[in-house]
């Protein structure tokens, strides 16, 4: 998987994972940090998850992939959650959590479908 670095400043990412997705989300974040030095040095992750009625969910550690960087490739048969229907997706909460995750003086809030211009930070 090729990663093209467009923005070289600090990035704060809020990741939403439901309780049954927490372990996988943590593993993928750890893999991104392990496999890409730009992510390790420039990106901070904030994990947001609803608490189940009983309190804190139990976390399980998935088995180590070999090599770890292949875990980042999307699985073709993997079922994805669709939040367009009845499920509520906490857009505003995620934006605010990501904003609090940085101490930068200026902040550009970017949604997943927005691609920043080349040299945005320098310009």
N, C-alpha and C positions, 0 to 999 in steps of 0.2 A: 504494500500500500504506500503510495507516494504522498507525502505531506508537503504542500507548498506554503511557505511562511509568507503571509501577506502583511501582518501586523506584528511588530517586534516590541511592543510595549506590554505593560502588565494587563492581564486578562482575568476577569473573575467570571466563573461559570457556575450557575445554579443548576443542579441536576435533580430532577424529580424521579423518585422511585417508590413504588408502593411496597408494603412490608415484605411481600414475597419476592421482590426484585432487589432488595437491599444488598445482599451478598454479591450478586452479579454486577451491580452498579459499582460497588467498592472495588471489585476485581478489575473491571474495565478501566476505572480511573487509575488504579495502581499500574496497570499495563501501559496506559498512555504515558504516564510519568516515567516509567522504566524505558520505554522504547523510543521516546522522542525528547531530546534534551531541551528543545525550545519549549515544550509543554512543561517539563520539570522546572525550568527557570522562570517562565513568564506567566504560568496559569495557576490560579488558585481555584479550588473546587469547593462548593458548598453543597452538601447533600440535604435535600428536603424530602421528608416522608411523613405521611399521616401516621399517628400512633394508633395501633389497634385498641379495641375497647379494654383489653386486659393490661395495657401498659406497653412496656418496651418489648419489641419483637426480638426473637432469638436470631442471631446471625450465624450462618454456617459458612465455612471457607470452602469454596469449590476447589476441585483438584487442580494442581498446577498444569497449565498447558505446556507443551513443549514444541517449539520454542514459544515463549510468552507473547511475542509480538504478533503471532498469527491469531490470537484471540480477538483482535480488533476487526478482523474481516467479518462482515455481516453474514449471518446464516440465512440461506434462501428459504428454508422451510419454517423459520421462526415466526410465531404469531405475534403481531404487534397490537398494543392497545390503541383503540380509536376513541379519542376524547371528544369527537364531534357530536356524539349522541348524548346519552343520558349521563355519562360520567363528567365530573367537574375537574377541570385542570386549573391549578392555581397560578395563572399567568402573572397577576400582579404581585403575589407573594414571591415568586421566583425572581422577578425583576428587582424587587426591593432587597431580597437576600443577596443577590449578585452585586447590587450597588453597595451594600454594606461590607462586601467582601474585599473592597479595595480602598486604599487610602489616597488614590490619585486625586489631583486637584480638579481635573476635567474628566468627565465620564461620557462615553457614547454608548447608549443602550441599543444593542443590536439583537434583533430577533433571529431565529434560526434560518429564515429564508432570505436574509440580507447579506450581501457580500461587500465588504468595505473596498474602497478604491485602493489601487496600488499606491504606496507611499503616503497613505492617509495620515499617519502620525507625523511624518516629516513636513508634509504640506500644511 
